[in-house]
Amino acid sequence: MQRVSFILKIREEDQQEYIKRHKAVYPELLQAFKEVGIKTYSIFMDGGHLFAYMEVEDFDRAMASLAKHDANQRWQAFMSDLLIKHHEGNTMKVIPEVFHFES
């Protein structure tokens, strides 16, 4: 199982809209998450900075599968007006894990 985290950005004035939309994530998208091996997925917000954490069987394979999935494509289009692209041109920037504790 991989633990993957990434950062996303939104404008601070879009915080409430971002929260509102995430209270109604498409059920077929949540099902797709399960189908591609995502076991847990959380998003945390600090102003315009979003920190996401995911446990997934194979991150690259899951993202490739989701990229082709209709529900994900619709969700990405729906969210595109809120997400700010990083300098690499992507809205999501994977960040490395530097410490992990588990008991």
N, C-alpha and C positions, 0 to 999 in steps of 0.2 A: 504494500500500500504506500502510495506517495502522499506526502504532505506538501501542498503547494500554496504559496501566498502571492498575491499580486495587489498592485495599487491601481486605482482609477481616480479620475478627477472630474468634479462637476463645479459649476459656479455656486457659490454659497447661497445665492438667492433661489437656487433650484432644489435645495435640500428637501423641503416639504413635498414637492412634486415627486422627487425620487423615492421618498418613503411611501407616498401614496401609491405609486405604481407597483412597488414591491409588496404591497398588501394584496395584490391581485395578479400574481404571477400565473401565467397560463398553466393549467393542470397538465396539458400535454407536454409542456416544457419540463415540468418537474418529473414527469414519467420518463422523458428522454434522458434526464440526468441519471436516473436509476439504471436505465438500459445501457448507458455508456460507462457505468462503473463508478459514478460519483456517489460516495457514501455519506459525506457531510459537506455542506457549503454554507459559509456564513459571510456576511458583509457588515463591517463596522464603519461608522461615519464620524469624522472629526472635521467639522466645517465643510470645506469643499474637497477634502481628501477621504477616499474610501479605501479601506483595507479589507481584502477578501482572503478567506482561508478555506481550503478545500482538501478533503481526503479522497483520493481517487486511485483506482487500480493502475491506470496508465494515462497520465495527463495528456501527452501528445496525441495518443489514439482517441481519447475522449473528445478533445478539442476538434480534431479532424472530423470525427463523426458528427458532432454538434454543428459544425460549420455547414453541413449538408442537410441538416434537419429543418423541415419547414417551420416548426414552432420556434426554434432558435432564430432562424432568419427573420421571422416576423417580430420577435422580441427585440432583436438587435436594431431593426429598423425603428421600432417604437421608442427605444431608448436613445437613439442616435442624436436627438436634439438636446439631450442633457449631458452626455459624456464628452469630455474634452480629450482630444488626441494628444499623446505624448510626442516628444520630438522625433521619435522613430515612426510616427504615423499611426500607431495603434492606440486604442483606448485603454488597453490592459498592459501593464508592465510587470512581469514576473520578478519577484524579489527573492534573494537566496535566504535560506534558513541558516542562522548562525548559532542557534542554541535550541536544544530540546530536552525537556525533562519529562519522564513518565515513570510512575511508580506502579 
